Amino acid sequence: MSTWNRGSLTVETALLMPVVLLVWMGTVSLCLFIHDRAYLTAAAYEAAVTGSWEAVSRYGSPKGRAREKAGILLQGPLYGAGKIRMSVEEKGDVLSVSMEGGYHSYGGLRWGFHVTGSRKLCRPVSFIRGVQRAREENGQIGGGQSWR
């Protein structure tokens, strides 16, 4: 049978507590990084969607509207993400919003991220005309049956 030495629990706790705190702080830091990355991914996609709808407007600029919306969303709740660079590109019929930056954590840890949200430009007139053409062709091929 072993006997407890006086103060051994205190010494063991003093040796183990820094490791426990380091693991706990690392876990919290990782969770905050994942939160920021998920928030920025959603913000990039939302900015791309907002900009894609601006293609309908005669006077609007999809890139300008996406940049404006992303600027508003970047003022949101970010925990440690800093120096975020944003770029908006319009390639053909696709509007793409990219954000990249870094996350600074405890102990000098630095994690980088690059997120992209893209969306096809909304052109409802050409879409509706395509649907009407498909209905007409379906009516001719299907013996005049309607989907209604």
C-alpha positions as CSV (number, residue, x, y, z in Angstrom):
1,M,0.0,0.0,0.0
2,S,1.4,3.4,-0.9
3,T,1.2,6.4,1.2
4,W,0.6,9.9,-0.1
5,N,3.3,12.3,0.3
6,R,2.3,15.7,1.5
7,G,2.0,18.2,-1.4
8,S,2.5,15.7,-4.2
9,L,-0.9,16.6,-5.7
10,T,0.0,20.3,-5.8
11,V,3.3,19.5,-7.6
12,E,1.6,17.3,-10.1
13,T,-1.1,19.9,-10.8
14,A,1.6,22.6,-11.1
15,L,3.4,20.5,-13.7
16,L,0.3,19.5,-15.7
17,M,-1.7,22.8,-15.6
18,P,0.5,24.6,-18.3
19,V,-0.1,21.7,-20.7
20,V,-3.8,21.7,-20.0
21,L,-4.0,25.5,-20.6
22,L,-1.9,25.3,-23.7
23,V,-4.2,22.6,-25.2
24,W,-7.3,24.6,-24.2
25,M,-6.1,27.9,-25.6
26,G,-5.0,26.1,-28.8
27,T,-8.5,24.6,-29.2
28,V,-10.2,27.9,-28.6
29,S,-7.8,29.6,-31.1
30,L,-8.5,26.9,-33.7
31,C,-12.3,27.3,-33.2
32,L,-12.0,31.1,-33.7
33,F,-9.9,30.5,-36.9
34,I,-12.5,28.1,-38.3
35,H,-15.3,30.6,-37.4
36,D,-13.5,33.5,-39.2
37,R,-12.8,31.3,-42.3
38,A,-16.4,30.1,-42.5
39,Y,-17.7,33.7,-42.0
40,L,-15.4,35.0,-44.8
41,T,-16.4,32.2,-47.1
42,A,-20.1,33.0,-46.6
43,A,-19.3,36.8,-47.0
44,A,-17.5,36.1,-50.3
45,Y,-20.4,34.1,-51.7
46,E,-23.0,36.6,-50.5
47,A,-21.0,39.4,-52.2
48,A,-20.8,37.4,-55.4
49,V,-24.6,36.7,-55.3
50,T,-25.4,40.4,-54.7
51,G,-23.1,41.5,-57.5
52,S,-24.5,38.9,-59.9
53,W,-28.0,40.3,-59.5
54,E,-26.7,43.8,-60.3
55,A,-26.1,42.5,-63.9
56,V,-29.9,42.9,-64.4
57,S,-29.6,46.6,-63.8
58,R,-28.9,48.8,-66.8
59,Y,-26.8,51.3,-64.7
60,G,-25.2,49.0,-62.2
61,S,-21.8,47.4,-62.0
62,P,-21.6,43.8,-60.8
63,K,-18.0,44.2,-59.7
64,G,-18.7,47.5,-57.9
65,R,-21.8,46.2,-56.1
66,A,-19.9,43.0,-55.0
67,R,-17.0,45.1,-53.7
68,E,-19.4,47.3,-51.8
69,K,-21.3,44.3,-50.2
70,A,-18.0,42.6,-49.3
71,G,-16.8,45.8,-47.6
72,I,-20.0,45.9,-45.5
73,L,-19.7,42.3,-44.6
74,L,-16.0,42.6,-43.6
75,Q,-17.1,44.9,-40.8
76,G,-18.7,41.9,-39.1
77,P,-17.6,39.7,-36.2
78,L,-14.1,38.6,-36.9
79,Y,-11.9,37.2,-34.1
80,G,-8.3,37.6,-35.0
81,A,-8.3,37.7,-38.8
82,G,-6.4,40.7,-40.0
83,K,-5.1,42.4,-43.2
84,I,-7.8,40.9,-45.4
85,R,-7.2,41.5,-49.1
86,M,-10.2,41.3,-51.3
87,S,-10.4,40.9,-55.1
88,V,-13.4,40.9,-57.4
89,E,-13.1,39.4,-60.9
90,E,-15.6,39.0,-63.7
91,K,-14.6,36.3,-66.1
92,G,-17.2,35.8,-68.8
93,D,-20.5,35.1,-67.1
94,V,-19.1,34.4,-63.7
95,L,-18.4,36.9,-60.9
96,S,-15.8,35.7,-58.4
97,V,-15.0,37.3,-55.0
98,S,-11.8,36.2,-53.3
99,M,-10.6,37.1,-49.8
100,E,-7.2,36.2,-48.3
101,G,-5.5,37.1,-45.2
102,G,-4.0,35.8,-42.0
103,Y,-5.0,34.9,-38.5
104,H,-2.7,35.6,-35.6
105,S,-3.1,33.5,-32.5
106,Y,-1.5,32.9,-29.2
107,G,2.2,32.2,-29.0
108,G,2.9,33.8,-32.4
109,L,1.0,31.2,-34.4
110,R,0.0,32.5,-37.8
111,W,-2.4,30.8,-40.1
112,G,-3.3,31.9,-43.6
113,F,-6.6,31.5,-45.5
114,H,-7.8,32.0,-49.0
115,V,-11.6,31.8,-49.6
116,T,-13.5,32.3,-52.9
117,G,-17.2,32.8,-53.6
118,S,-18.4,32.7,-57.2
119,R,-21.7,33.0,-58.9
120,K,-23.0,33.1,-62.5
121,L,-24.3,36.5,-63.5
122,C,-28.1,36.6,-63.4
123,R,-29.6,37.2,-66.8
124,P,-33.3,36.5,-66.3
125,V,-34.5,37.6,-69.7
126,S,-32.3,35.1,-71.6
127,F,-33.3,32.4,-69.1
128,I,-37.0,33.1,-69.5
129,R,-36.6,33.0,-73.3
130,G,-34.8,29.7,-73.1
131,V,-37.6,28.3,-70.9
132,Q,-40.2,29.5,-73.4
133,R,-38.3,27.9,-76.3
134,A,-38.0,24.7,-74.4
135,R,-41.8,24.7,-73.7
136,E,-42.5,25.3,-77.4
137,E,-40.2,22.5,-78.5
138,N,-41.7,20.2,-75.9
139,G,-45.1,21.0,-77.1
140,Q,-44.1,20.2,-80.7
141,I,-42.3,17.0,-79.7
142,G,-44.6,15.8,-77.0
143,G,-47.8,16.0,-79.0
144,G,-49.0,19.3,-77.7
145,Q,-49.2,18.3,-74.0
146,S,-48.6,21.2,-71.6
147,W,-46.9,21.1,-68.2
148,R,-49.7,23.1,-66.6
